[in-house]
Amino acid sequence: MSLFIRHTQAYQLFMCGILSFLLLPAAFGQSGANQDPPRVGLVLSGGGAKGMAHIGALKVIEEAGVKIDYIGGTSMGAIIGALYASGYSASELDSLFRNRDLEALIQDNFPRGAKSFYEKEDAERYALTLPFNDFKVTFPKGLSGGQNIYNELVGLLYHVRNVRDFDKLPIPFFCIATDIETGGEVVLDRGYLPEAITASGSLPSLFEPIEVDGRILIDGGVLNNYPVEELKARGADVVIGVDVQHGLRDREELLSATEILLQINNFRTVGAMKDKAGLTDIYIKPDIDQFSVIDFEYKGAIINEGEEAARLNKHALEELAKKQGAIIKEHIPVTHLDSLVVNRLILEGNDNYTRAYVKGKLRFPLAERIAYSDLTQGVGNLAATGNFNTIRYKLRSKGLGEDLILKLGESEDKTLIRVGAHYDDLYKSAAMINLTQKHFLMKDDVASFDMILGDNIRYNLQYYIDKGLYWSFGFNSRLNEFDFGINYGVIQSNFNVPEDPNINNIDLEITDFTNQIYLQTVLREEFAVILGIEHKLLKYSTTTLNEVLPEGEFPVDPDGDTRTFFEKSNFYSTYGKLILDTYDDSYFPSRGLYFNGDFHVYLFSSDFNNNFKEFSIGKARMGAAFPLFGDLSLNLETEGGFKLGTSPVTSFDFVLGGFGNDLINNFIPFFGYDFLSLPGNSFVKAYARLDYEFSPKNHALFSFNMANVEDDIFRTGEWFTAPDFTGFALGYGWESFLGPVQVYYSWSPQISDGNFFFSVGFWF
């Protein structure tokens, strides 16, 4: 009896198989005259960088002649699916992704030119910045705000900017996101397309959450990384699925927080895919397990793997195309957005920043045609301030131009704590802790205080009100000091001290306490005009001469200090500055221009040495950096300064020598000579450096400089003669997390001894 039952069951299974084969065309929709062609849905899974395999699969789907009627996707599948649904062909997508630096887009590394001068200083001073709200150190919600990616998507999808119902795209489309507050799945099929797909791809820990219509959304892959059920519910008769998810990884492959987070999420999705794959009629699974979700540098190989996997299903795709019986229309290339006219700027969410501040950062005129790159540059300027977690904008057609609706998500981090460390041969070791407070007194302002501990205790206090296109206001207060052994002849040339053949070097201590109030206006974050007033307390002193100076030979310190003071005066001045800075890097520039001109008029002094008369000091530095070939670049600079007036005050004379980026007053770096070696009230200097970046962030450096420096060289014509001083240097530079590490050996044909110079970390 049991044998009979088994034979009966086998016969039934055989007949079911025959029936399924005969009825298979019905699954795709029969192509007869009275039957509608099958409606084909395409589902694209999330997978980070591995999602670029979707492009290769789309190329094969197109070759087979299949017409897609619906697209649903999650995360990277949503991004590629939306672009395809908007009208891009697979070959256009291939070109788009291969020709873009995806890693740079993801990291939101805004160019130095996007930062204001105040922000440039911040970016080139601190090694670590953390929020410090309510006296608690917190951490950012994501490594990136996704601003560069959003800018890119707005431009790529400009041609469908007015489509609010995604069913009205050339191919109906939807994507999946996750509501982080409720834990619910969110289907996005209406709204602003770039915003929707950015939310769907907001991978936790890598990108910050996105607010859409009042909901805080993250990557849809958290709940539904392969939305095949939703696709079928929308009427797809046949589903083509491209699955770029990976299974569970072993411990050797879990090398980052992002990978670990994905592994946790995959505990659920791996099991769910068993049922989801069963709902897919043509299932394409690229062999990309060797790649991670952040391997964007392997985009070419990943795209190729997607193409290879789809070709394994080429016959089934061609059969499906026959069932459709569709005539593929000639593809019309998508017109890229090159320029536009912004008629109106509509701001939302700028509670703590004025309209003038925002317009000042955008830096493009309304009602005039601008390049789209000007718009993205302006948004980049806003993002580079660090004052906004998200900057989302929409372009809405309005007559002959556009309305720019700019929605700002202000950062809740009003208080920041920052740290830095540095060592060099002049200031020696130093550790810095900074406290920054935004909206300290009013909108658009920021207050910052650096406390520097180490061999020389210093501080730097700054307050700045940024008014964008209008004149901004600032206040600086700085205490700077160091001591260094210098040649006694330098002191003799600058101050009235007795000659003593027994003294070769003295230990000179310099203290500079400076306070400035200034107005500043900025053009395009690159050119600044500054006008201000300054108070400076300047002290030059030593303990070396205490026992060798005859009584009455030098001014007596009225405060009774036992040190020998060469200068101890308060100076009051007014000043102006012009700055142009388009260098791509402050320490290792490979392209750009630089100019810094400064003119001080010293009007009053407490006159410690009883010799003050009004005088002026002018100086300027200009340079250019440009690539020669490959990773070799050349930086050329020239610099000069002079004194106007007959005042015998020498405390502000120029002194050349040593190496550094942040020397005080008129101390000028000069290779070949030690710090504070070549004095004079005027100088000219030329400088050249070859920089070969032989591996990322590693530089081989060769420098040459020459100069003339002495009193009144512009009056005597000595500035235009052959240089009296020259120097050379060979060095190595490394862009570390603390800041640049630089080591130089320098020498000069004029002297016998060479010098080693070391610098670790950002200068401050």
Helices and strands as residue ranges (DSSP letters): H 2-28, E 40-44, G 48-52, H 53-64, E 70-74, H 76-86, H 90-98, H 102-107, G 112-114, H 117-123, E 128-133, E 136-137, E 142-144, H 147-156, G 158-160, G 166-168, E 173-179, E 185-188, H 193-200, E 205-207, E 210-212, E 215-219, G 220-222, H 228-233, E 238-242, G 251-253, H 257-278, E 282-284, G 296-298, H 299-311, H 314-324, E 339-348, H 355-362, E 369-371, H 372-384, E 388-398, E 401-410, E 415-424, E 428-438, E 445-454, E 458-465, E 472-487, H 488-494, E 505-523, E 527-542, E 564-581, E 592-605, E 615-629, E 632-644, E 654-656, E 667-668, E 678-680, E 682-695, E 698-710, H 713-716, G 718-720, E 725-736, E 739-747, E 755-760
